[in-house]
Amino acid sequence: MGRRYPGITHDAILYAVLGLRRLDPGSLGKDLFFAHGSQDAYTVFPFLYAPLIDALGAGSAAMAVTVAGQIAFSAAAVALVFQIVAGPARWWSLALLAASSGYYGGVGVFRLAEPFATARTLAEPLVLAALACTLASRHRAAFVALAAAVALHPLVAAPGIAVVFLWHALARPRMLWSIPILLGMALAVTALVPGLSLRFDPPWLAVVLDRTPHLLISQWLLPDWSRFLWGLCVAWLAARYVEAPVRRLVFAVAATGLAGVAASWIAVDLLGSAAVAGLQLWRAHWPMQFLAIVLVPVAAAGLCRSGNASRAAAACIAASCCFGRAGLPAAASLAVLAIILDASRHRWPAWMSEAALRLILLALLGTAMAGLLSEILSRLPPVYGAARSPAWTAYVHAAASVGGLLPLAALLWLMAYSRFAFVGAGVAAAAFAVSIAAWDARTPWPRFIERASAGANPFRNVLPPGAQVFWPGSYGKTWLALGRPTWFSVDQGAGIVFNRETALRYADRKRASTDLQTAIDNCAMAEQPDCRIDARPARELCNRQDGPDYLVLNARIDGRNGIEWPLPPDIGSGRSLFLYACGDIGHREKGSR
């Protein structure tokens, strides 16, 4: 329930177009996103995804990959948790993993077990499986899993490789001497290969900061640092309550995460390395975030076996899990307080009385309830002033967060150990049924685009192959629905960190289309079928030497005839899209590009 399916959104758009390009390289290969190289040179995912898209269609293929990835992640997570956590606490570890959002990195861009189709969706379970195999001393299986993860997504697999190496090295300290050697070799390769020593200049950096600020550590916000600090605190507290092999794993993931963030800050933020920015070394902390979530019950159970101060620390750690993104600073503060309380026990063993413990527990209970309620309220759909009543799935969305799922897990746990066990089983079955019914969380636009990509539509039939189409917005509209290169869209900005020319052309096209984009936005806000777009901004865009061949707009252009495509009622009653050929609007001659 906490990973509802949004359709082809976010990075799933990019991986879909990578697959589509394998099927139609002649047309989509002309897109700005591919003009100076693309990410498919480093992954086999598009080669596997393209036949699936060809057989099932883009929408069904994306859903199939997502389902497979979610099942694989769940299985790998269970295998790893059963290696790390013993006894009933492992069930709480899995419950927390299901209830937590799992976001990591800057600006909440990435999350564990993403509910859409990317190479990460399949690579993450392989890394988790490799860690489980490592703890089980099945090292050949771990090597195979890591190799498969590298083939799918090297950036996701790299932290897993580093963690497995450090896990072995901590047991064999001589291996640690290879780290400086490897770092020296990496620096030498960087200095000798021209492309790897490339640095951001001010124009390029400005575009990157505008489109992808999360790539720079200095741009991370307080919630991002709070999440990172929370993970480190939980790992520190839980490390002494696990067996030696698991303790080595905890230290390995923490060291890998810290090293990745520090290296990214030095190389990118201080030295301006474009190559390292593309590697996104800070993503090395994703295994740490996974391990921190599943180790919370271990830390809490271990602390509860000590004095009153440690019991208060356990309550702090438990309460810290009750906050969403907006409350992450509070969660990190509670985790730090837990470390302070636990440390105080060693210096002053009996300083906290039973009465003080009860007051602290009562305060933490109120804090946890406030965090849970705040998370639900922040996700509730607006009612007052809404054009239509919210669907029931909108309320499921509000409950499908830590605010609703964590209390549900607690209720089921209490019922399981009482005479109401059968009632608990019924509640669990009902929750599972609701999660299945509400799992498909696609909004009208992604549904429309996926349906349009499945076959012929009024625009695709008249567009010549390779025609550049300006259809602004996300969801990969031009790529998926029309099968043509897009002249400009926000989705193209995913490639600006890898090539300076791509970044500058992206920024130039964004500026050039600002006036027309403003007119489109005005008509979208007006929601009136008779809205009109002035011909001037459309003509200026079409008259550019490198301008688009066609425009797709949400309103008619004054004095121009276009092809109309009525939109379904769930997007807007009486609204349509309009296709205009730039040859009929501007003065640039066809073929003058």
N, C-alpha and C positions, 0 to 999 in steps of 0.2 A: 504493500500500500504506500510505502514511503518512496517508491521509485515508479511513479506513474508515467505512462508513455506519452511524450509530447509530439511524436511524429518526427519528420525530417526537419529538425531545428538545430540550432547551435552548430557544432562542428560536424554533425551528421550531414549537413548540406555539403560541406567540403568533400567528405568522403564519398558522397553520392555522385558529385560531379567528377571525382577522380575515376570512379567506376564507369560513368557514362562516357568519359573521354576515351576509355579503352575500347568502347563500342563504336564511337564516332570521332576518331582523332582528327579527321580533316576539318570538321566544323568547330568543335569546342576547343581544339588546339590553338585557335586564333584569339582566345580570350586573354585579357590582361593577366588573369590569374596564372596562366601557363606561359606567358610570353617570355619569361626569363628563367624558366625552370620551375619545377613543382615538387611537392613532397612525395609523390609516388615513386621517385627515384630511390627512396630509402625504406620502402615497405612493400611487401607482397600483397597487402590487403586489397588494393584495387584489382589485381589479377584474379583474386578469388571472388571479389564482390561483383565484378562485371558480368560473369556468366549467370550469377544469381539474379541480377537486375534484368538481364536479357530474358531469363526464364519466367520470373515472377512479376516483373515491373518494379519500379523504384520503391513504391510505397510498401508492397508486401515483402520485398527483399530487406528493407530497413527494419521492418517489424520482426522478421525471422532472425536477423542477426542480433537484434536487441534481446529477444527471448532467449536465444542460445547463450548470449553473454551473461544475462541475469542468472540463468540456471548454472552456468559454469562458475560464476563468481560465488554463488551460494554454496556450491559443492566444495570449492577450494577454500572458502572461508571456514566452513565447518571442519574440514580436514586440518587446517592450521590451528583453529581454536582448540580442537581436541588434543593437539600436540602441546599447546601452550598452557591451557587452563585445565585444572582438575576438578572433579566433583560437580556439584550443582551450580557452581559459579559460572561454568561454561555456558549454561543456558541463558544466564543474564548477559554474558558477553555477546551472544548471538542476538539477544533482544535489543541491546544497546546498538549493535551494528545495524539492525533493521530500522530502529527508531531515529538514529542520528542522520543528519543530512549528508555528512561525509565530505563536505567541501574542504578544499585545501588550496594553498597558494594565494596570490593576490586578487582582490576584487571578486572573490568567489567565482572564478571562471571554471575551475575544474572540481570534480567530486568523484568519490569512490563509487564504483558500480553505476556509472552514468546510464540513464534509461533511454539511450538512443544509440544508433549504429555508428560506431567509429572503430578504428583499430584498437583504441584503448579498451573498448568494451571486451575484447577478446584477450588482449595482452595482460591486463591486470590479473585475471584468474590464473594465467600461466605462471606469473611471478609468485602469487600466493601459493600455488601448488608446489613450486620449486622450493619455497621456504619450508613448507610442510615436509617435503621429501628430505630436505637437509636435516631437519630435526629428527626425522625417522631413520637417518643414516642411509637413505636411498639416494646416493650421490649421482649415480648415472641418470636416474629419472629426473633429478633436479637439473642436471646439465641439459637434458633434452628439452625440458619445459622452458628453461631460460633461452635456449637457442631458438625455440619456436616464438617466444616473446620478442626476441631481437628481430626476427624476420617480420613480425607484425608491426611493432612499434619500438624502435631502439630507445627512445627517450623514456618510455615506461619501463623497459627491461633493464636499462643501465643501473638504476638504484638497486634492483634485485641482484644484479651481478656483484655490485660493490658490497652489499650486505652479506652475501654468501662468502665472498672473499674474506671480509673482516671476521666473519664467524669462525672460519677456519684459522685465520691468522691469530685471533685471540687465544686459541688453543695451542698454536705453534708460533711463538713470538718472532722466530727468525723470518717468517713471511712478511713481517711488518717492514723489514728493510727494503723490500721491493717497492714500497709506496714512493719514496723519494726518487727512485730510479724511473718509475713510471711517470711521475710528474715531470721529471727532467726531459724524458723523451717527448712528452706531450708539448712542453714549452718549445723544444727544438723543432718539432714538426710545425707548430704554429708560426715560428719565426721564418721557416724555410718556405712554406707554402703561402703564396701571396694572398689567396682568397681567405685564409684563416686569420691573417693579420689585419683584415679590413676593419676600420673603425667608423663609427657614426660621425657624420659632419652635422652642423646645426640644422640644415633643412631636413635631412633624413630623420634626425632625432625628433624634430618637432612633429613629423607625421606619425612616428611610432608612439610618441607620448599621447597624441590625440586619439589614436585608434586602439593601441594595445598597451596601456600604461602598466598593466600587471607584469610586463616583462622586466621592469626595473624595480629592484627591491625598494628603492627610495620612494616609490610611488604607492607602496602598500599602505593600507589604512589601518586604523587601530584595531578593528575586528580581525583583520588578517594576522597581525602580530599576536593578538590575544589567542587566537586559535593555535598558532605555532607554540606559544609559551605554554598553553594548557597541555599540549601533547608532551612537551618536555617534562613538565611537572608530574604528570601521571606516570610516565616511563620511569622517572627517578624514584617515585614512591613505590611502584610495583616491583622494581628490579630485585629487591631483597626478599621477596616472597615467592619467587619462582626458582626452579631448579637451575643448576649451573648452565646447561646447554641453552635454556630459554633466556637466562640472564645475559649470555653472550649475544644472543639475537637482539635483545633489547638495547644493549650497548652499541651493537653494529648499526641498527636502524637509526638510533639517535645520532651517532657519529656521522653517518651518511647524510642525514637530513641537515645537520648543522654545517657540514662541509659544503654541501651543495648551495645552501643559502649564502654562506660566507664567500664562496668562490664566485657566485653570480654577482654579488654586491661589488667585489673588488674588480672583477673583469669587465662588467658591463657598466655599473653606475660610476665607478671611479675612472676606469681606463677607456670606457666607451667601445668595447669590443663588440662588433656586430655579429661575428661568428659565434661567440659565446652566448650572446643574446638569443640567437637561433637555437642553440642547444638547450636553453632554459634549464640550467643546472639546478635552480631552486626547486624544480619538481622532484628532486631526489628525496624530499621529505614525505612523499605520499605513503610509503610503507610505515613510517613513524606514526602518521595520523591513524592508519588502520590499527596498528598495534596498541596505540594509546586508548582507542575506543574499547577494544576487547580486554584490555588490562584493568579497566576501572573496577570491575568486581573483585579482581585479585587484590588490588591495592586496598579497597574498602574492607574486604574480609580479613586481610592481614593486619590492618591497623586496628580493627575492632578487638583483636586478641590482646592488645596492650592496655595501657592505662587510659584514664579519662581524656587526657589531651589527645591521644592518638584516636580515640573513639570520635572525638569532635572533628579531628582531621578526616576520618573516614566519612563523616556526615558532610563535610565540606566538599569532598570529591564527588559524593553521590549527588549533592545539590548542584554541582557545577555542570552536570549533564542535562539539566532542565532548562537550558537556554538556547534560543535560536541565534541567528547571526547578529541581530541587534543587541543581544545580551551577552555576546562573547567576552567583552571586557569584564563583566561581572563573573563569568565562568573562570576566566584566567585569574582574577583576584581571589576567588575561592580556592583555586588550586594552589596558588602561592601561600595563602593562609594555611592550607593543609600542611604544607612543608614546614612552615614556621611552628605550627602547633606540635607536629611530630618531633621536630628538633628540640622543642622546649621540654619534652618528656625526658630526654636524655640528661638535660642539665638540672631540671627541677622535677623529679619523678612524680611527686604527689601534689603539685601546685594547684591542680584543678579539682574542686570539690564536686560532689554529686549534684548539688543544687546549681552550680555554675554550668555543669554539663547539660542539665535539663533546660536551662535558659537558652544555651547555645543551640541545642537541638530544636527547640521551639522556634527560635529565630530563623534557623536554616530551613525548617519546614515551611515557614511563611515565605521565605525567599524563593524556595523551589516552586511553590504554588504560584507565586507571582510570575516567575519565569515561564512556566507552562502556560498559564492563562494569557500572558502577553504574546506568546508565539501563536496561539490559536487566534486571538483577536486581530493580529496583524495580517492574517491570511484570510479572514472572513470576507466574502464578496460584499461590495457596497449595495445597500438596499434603497436608501433614500435618494431620490433623483435618478434612479436607474431606469433605462428605457424599457427593460423587461425584467421579469422575475428571474433570479439566479436559478440555474439548474441544480438538482440535488447533488451532483458531482462537485459543485463548487464548495459545498460544505464538507464533503469528503476530503477535498484538497486542504481545507483548513485543519481538519482533524488528522490528516496523514502527515504529521510532523511530530517532532519530539513532544509537542504539547499534548497531542492526543494518543500517540502510540506508546509513550512511556507509561502513562497511567493505565493504559489497556494491558500492557505487559505485567504491571504490578498487580492488577486485578486478577488476571489469569493465574499468576503465581500463587496468590493468596487462596484462590478457589481450589487450585490443584492440591493444596495441603489441608483441605478442610472437607467437611461433609457435603460441600457444594461442588464437588469435582465434576459431576455430570453437568451441572449448570455451566461450569467453566468451559467444558468441552463444547456445549451448545453456543456459548458466546464466541469461542474461537472459530467454530464453524461458520457462524454468521459473519464475523469479521472477515474471514477468508472469502466468503461469497461476495461481500460488498467490495472487497479489494479487486476481485476478478471483474465484477461488473463495472467498476469505476477505473480500471487500470488504463483504459484507452482515454487519455486526457488531451487528445488533439483538439485544438481550437478550429474554428471554421476555415481560416486561411490555409493552414497546412493540409487539411482534408481536401480543400479545393485544388490546391497545387498538385497533390498526389493523384487525385482523380484525373486532372488535366494531363499529367505525365503518362498516364496509362494508354493513351491513344490519340486519335485525331481531335483537334479542337479548332475553332474558327480562326485562330491566329497562326497556328503551326502550319496549316494547309497552304497559306499564301506567302510564307516567309521563304526566301531562297536560302539554300544551304550556306552557312557561314556568315549570314547577315548579322551585323552588330545591332543589338536591341537595347534601348534605354528603358528599363522597367525598374524603377528604384524600389528600395525596401529589401527586406530579408526574405527568408524561406527559399532562396535559390529559384526565384520565379522563372527567370529567363532560361536558366539551365534545365530545370526540370520540366516545366510546362511547355516550353517552346523548343527545347533541344538546340538552342542557339547560343553563341557567346554573348555575354552581357557587356554593355559599354561601360556601365558603372553600377556597382552595388556595394553595400557595406560588407558583404561576404568576401569580396575580393581583397579586402584589407587584411585578411589573415596571412597573406604572403608578403606584406611590406617589410617585415624584419629580415627577410632572406635576400632582398635585392634592392639596391638604392633606386634604380630606374623604375622598378615597379612602384615603390613608395612615392616617388615624385610624380609619376603619371597618375597614380591614384589620387593624390592630393589635388593635382591640376584638374582632373575630371570632376572631383567633388566640388571645387570652387566654381567650375564652369556650369554645373547643373544646379547651383543654389537657387537661382531665381525660379527656374521651372519646378524645382522641388518644393519651394515655398507655395507656388500656385497649387500644386497637387495636394499639399498638406491643408491648405485653406479649404479646398473642396471636400477633403475627407472630413474635416471638422464640421463643415456646413451640413453634410449629409442630405443634400438636396439634389434630386435628379436633374434639375435645370441649371445646375452650376456650370459655369463656362470658364475656360482657361484662355487667357490672352495669347495671341499668336506670337507676340514679340519674343518671350523667353524660349519658346519652342523653335522659332526661326533662328535665333542666335546660336542655339546649341547645334542645330542641324547644319548651320553654315560653317562650323569649324572644319578645318582641313582634316582633322582626325575624328570628326563627329560621328554620331551613330547613323545607321541606315534607317532605323525605324524607332518610333516612340510608342510606348504603351502608357496611356494616361487614364485617370479615373473620371475624366469629364471631357466633354467635347471642346475642340478649339474653335473659337469664333471664325466663321467663314470657311471652314475646312470640313471635308467629308472624310470620315474614317470608318473602319470596320468595327462593328459593335459586338461585344461579347457579354451578354447579360450574366450578372453574378447571382449565385444562389441566394434565397431569402435569408439564410442564417448569417450571411455576411452583410447584407443590406437590401431591404426590399426596394425594388425599382432602380437599383444601381447597376451600372455596367462599366466595362473596360472598353477603351477605344484604341485601335491600332492606326497609326499614321505613318506613311512613308515620308522620309525626310526629303525625298525628291519632289514631293508635292507641297512642301512647306517652305524650304529654304531655296537658295540659289546655287548651292554647291552641286556640280554636275555629278551624275552617277559615275563611279569608277575613278573619281579624282582623288581618292584617299591616298 
